[in-house]
């Protein structure tokens, strides 16, 4: 019988969960929107949202008895042991290469009493893992990520004391197996008859963009991924750091490989804000696909819909610009550039938007079987840890499959 992992991703505006098999099949999927997103209390609803999502998953797939739980989430969000939350998108002054040290300084300044009194300051998914297991850790996707996170020397240089440093849990690598689901968490989740009981293996996923790259199998040179959620990033797997204006090169989760990215930081958030505006004007919720259809069909008679259509087109044009940045840098450094890209996230669920992207960018658009690729990436981490695959690269490639391909229309 095929094994199944319970995969969880904590997004900015919702929690997503799924049962995913060792063959990459999604047996059940659930999304739970947050009410407290973009507040300092955001983390308070993560565990209740997971409980609700789990009940939904078990309704869809009653025979689900997972062999483990794997968690990813938005970063570099910070959460205190008592739950105060400093989200990844709050503005800070960037210092050096670390994404976390400026946020740790801002967190310490915003919540001085919490910093003084709490034993731990977590990144987002690690706080959720602590709620599930009682074990404190910080997920390092790969050893080369230390400069992007922190080390004692960098922390001391930026004014942190030795006591401050003790508040940051030790590093573990993605796919690390924790001590197991705690009795308290198992009782809260209320699904022990489905094997979600004390001691169930719990695995470390990664920051959500790393899990999405795993889920789209962007783990070998030449693979390109557009991760289009609340924020959007174009990611290109390379054999060495790609240099160029506007390009951020970080290590891949696969040793010796790299990920070159160009960020379109607010594209998804702008569309979400537009969708909320339209819903308020109409006095009802609007299905994502229906809204995109209305925008594509807009004939210029409704200013609100015209605004949304312009936003969609502008997003695709920005993506084309980002592609050109990567393409130019690749050509200058002797790398071939692909003619297709894999798309994950909310935009991947709209056929009309995917076709628009293909037409405007001239790229072939590949949609994964699991468009919320963070979840299939989590499955890959867990199944690798369980020994089903010999490497993270093999796990990612084995679980990935294409559900649909969109070809650019020629004029």
N, C-alpha and C positions, 0 to 999 in steps of 0.2 A: 504494500500500500504506500502511495506517495506521501512524503512528509510535508507538513505545512508549517509556515512561520506566521505568527501574528506580528505584522509590521505596523509601526506607528510613526507618523511624522507630525511634528508640532509646527504649524505654519504661523504666519503673522496674524491672519484673520480666522483661521479654522484649524481643527485637528482632523487629520485623515488617517484611516486605519484600513487594513486589508488582511485577509488570509491569502497567502501566496505559496504555491507549491514549489518543489525543487525543480519542476519543469517550467517555471515561470508563469503558470496559470493563476489568474486572480479568481479565487473561488467566491469571494464576497468583498464588498467595498463599502465604506461609510465615511461621510464627511460631517463634522459637527462645527457650525460657525461659532465664533466667540462673541460674547457681548462686551467683554472688558478689554478687547484688543486696543492697542495704542494707549493703555493706561499703565500706571505703576502697579496695578493689581492683576495684570494679565495672567500671570502664572496660577492664580487662585482657581481658575476654572479648567485647567488642563486635565487634572485627574478626573473630575466629574464628567468632562467631555469624553474622555476615554471610556469611562464606564458606560455612558450612553451609546457610544459607537460600538462597543463590544456587544451590547445587547442586540443592536441592529445586525451586526455581523453574524451572530449566532442564530438570529431569526432567518437570515438568508441561507446559512450553511450550518444547520443544527449538528451535523456530524463533525464539526470542526473541533479537533483536539490537537492544538499546536504543539510542536516540539520545542518551542521557545518564543520569546518576544524580542524584537529588535527595535530600537528607537533612534530616530534622527530628529533634527529640529533647526529652527532658524538661529543664526548666529552672525556676529558675536553678541547676542543677547546675554545679559547678566541677571542672575536671580540670587537673592540672599536666601539663607536657610529658612528665614521667616516669610519668604515669598515676595518681597519687594522686587519689582522688575524694572530693568533698564533695557529697553528694546534696541535691537541692532540698528534701527533707522533713526534714533535720536541723534541730532548733530553733535559732534565733538571735534576738537582740534586734533588733526592727525599728527603723530609724532613718530618719525622713523618708519620702520617696516612692520612694527607690531600693530595688529588690528585690535588687540585687547587692552594694551596698557593705557591708551587714551580713555577707553571706556571704564577701566578700573579706576582711574583717577577721577573721572566724572561721577561714577557711582559713589565713590568715597566722599566726594564733595556734596552730592545731593542727599545722601543718606548717612550722615556722620554717626548717628547713634546706632543705626543698624550695623554699620561697618565695625563699630567698636564692640558691640555685644554679640554678634553672630559668630559662630565658629567657622562657617564656610560661606564662600561666595562662588557660585556655580556659573557655568555657561548654561544656556537654556535647556537643551536635551539632557544634560547631566543632572540638572535639578529634578527633572521628571524621572530619570533612572534612580536617583536617590529616594524619591517617593516610593518607587516600586520595590527597591531592594534594601534601602538603608545604607548602601555603600557609596562613599564619596569618591568621585574620580573626575578627571578632565580628559576628554577624548582628543587625542592627537592623531589626525588622519594618517600621517606618515612622519618618520623621525625628522625629516627636513623642515617640517612646519614649526619647529620650536621658535625660530626667529619671528614668525607671524603671530605666535602666541606670546610666550615670555620665557625667561630663565632668571635665576636669582641675580645674576649680574645686571641684567637690564632693569629688573625691578628695583634693586638697590640704587642704581644710577638715576632712576626717576622718582626717588624719594620715599619708596616703600621700606618699612622696617622689617626686621626678621619676623616679628609677630604678625605683621600684615601678610607676609609671604606664606605663613602657615595656614592662612585662611583659604588658600588656593589648593584644591585637591590635586593629588599626584596624577601625572599623565599615564594614560593607558592608550593602546592603539585601537583604531577601529577594528571591529570584529572581536574585541576582548570579551570574554565571558565573565560576567559578574557572579556574585554569590548565589543568586536565585531570587525568585519572588518571595517577599516577606509574608508572614502570616497575616499581618495587618492589611497589606495591600490586597492579598487574595480575598480576604473577607469583604473588603470594600467593593471589589469588582464583582463579587457574587456569582462566579461562574465555575466553581470548583468541580461541579459535575461534568464539565467539559475539559477537565485536566488543567484548568488555569488555577493552580493551587500552590501552596507553599513549596518552594524549591524549584519551581519551573525555571529552566534556564533563561536568563536575560542577557542580551548581547548589546554591545555598544555599536551604534551605527556611525554617524558622522554628522558634521554640519550639513544642512540640507542640500547645499549646492554640490558637495562632494558625493552625497548619496545619489543625487540626480545624475551625476556623471557615471556612477557605477550602474545605475538603472538603465541608462542609455548606452551602456558599454563604450563610453568615450574613454577607453583605457588602452588604446594603441595609436601610434602616430597616424595622423591623417583623418581621424574621426572628428567631426564637428557637431556641436550640440547647441541649440538655442533653448535655454531654460527660461520660460516665460511665465512667471507667476506674479506675486506682488511686486517683485523686482525682476528685471530681465537681464540676462547675461549671455553673451555669445562665447562659447568655450571651444578651444581647438587643442587637441592633444598633440604634443610635439616631443621630439627626442632631446631637445635642449631648450633653454629659456629663450623665448622669442622676444626680441626687443623692438620697441617702436612707441611713438607718442600715443598715449591713450590705452596702451596694452599693459595689463598686469599679469606677469608670469609667476605662477605658484607651482610648487611641486604637485605632481599627480599622486594619487593614493598608491599607484604602482611605482616601486622604486626605479629610479633612473629616468622616468618619464616626467613631463611637465604639462601644465595646462595654461595656455595663453588665453586671457579673457578680455573682452571689452564690455563694460557695464552700461546698461540703459536703465538706470536705477529706479526711475519712477514710472515707467511705461505701464506696468500692470496696475499700480496704485491709481494712476490717472484714469484708467478705464473703469476701475472699481468705483471711483468717486463719481464718474459720469453715470454709471449704472444706478447708483444710489440716488443721484439727482433725478433721473428719469422716473424711478420708482416713486419718489416723493411727489413729483408732478402728476403722475398717473394715479397715485393713491393705492398702488398694489405692487406686489413683487413680480418681476419679469424674468422669465427663464433666459439664461445666458444665450442659448442658441437662437431663441426667438428675437432677442434684442439685436444680435449680430445680423440676422436675416433682415430685420427692419432697417438697419443702418445701411446695409448693402443695397437695399431696394429704394433708399431715400431718393426722392426726385427733386429736392430743392424747395419743397413747399412747407417743410417743418424745420424751423431753425434749430431746434434741439437735436433732432435726428441728424441734420447736416453737420452739427458740431461733432457728434459721435462718429460719423463717417469720416470726417476730416481727421479725427484722432486716430482711427484705425489706419488710415493711409499714412499719416505722419509716423506712426509707430513702425510700419513696414519700411518706410523710407529711411528712418533712423537705423533700422536693422541693416538695410543695404549699405549705409555708410559704415557701419561697424564691420560688416563683411569686407568692404574695400580696405579698411585699415589693416585687418588681419591678412588679407590677400597680398597687399603690397609688402608688408613685413615679411611674409613667407617667401615671396619672390626674391626679395633682396638678400635673404639668408639661405637660398637654395632649396626651399621646401616646396613640394607640390601641394596645390590647394584643391580640396575636393569640389565636386559639383553637386553635392547633396549635403543636407544637414538634418539631424534628428531634433525633433521639437518635443519638449515636455512642458507640463504645467497647464494652466487654465486655457491658454490660447490653443493648445493642441486639440482641445475637444470640439473646436468649431471648424467644420469642413470649409465653410466659406472663407474664414480668416486664413486658414492654411493655404487655400488656393490663391488668395490675394497675396500672401507672402511669397509664394512660388512665382507668381506673375511679376511682382515688383522686383524681387531680388534675382530672378533668373535661376534660382536654385531648386533642385528637387527636394521636396519636403517629406521626410520619413517620420511617421507617427508610431511610437512604440505600442505594443499590446497593452502595457500599463502606462497610460499617459501621465499619471502621477509617479514619475520615475523614482522619486525619493523612496517610495515604498518597495519597488523591486530592487533598488540598491540595498535597502535594509535586508531584504531576503538574501541577497548575494553575500552580504557580510555574515549573516547567521549561518547559512549553509556552508560557507568556507570554514567557519569556526567549528562546525559540527563534523568536518572532515569529508563532506560529500564532494567537494571540489578541491583540487590540489593547490590552487592559487586564487587570489582575488580576481585576477584577470580572467581565468577560466570560468569562475563563478559568474562574473558579469556577462561574458560573452554567451554562456550557456542559457542564462535566464532571459536574455534579450531576444525579442522577435518583433518584426514590423507588422502592424495592424493595417496600415494604409499608406499609400504613397501618392503625393500630389506633384504633377509635372507642370512646369511653367508653360503657359499657352504662348505660342508664337504668333506674332502679328503678320 
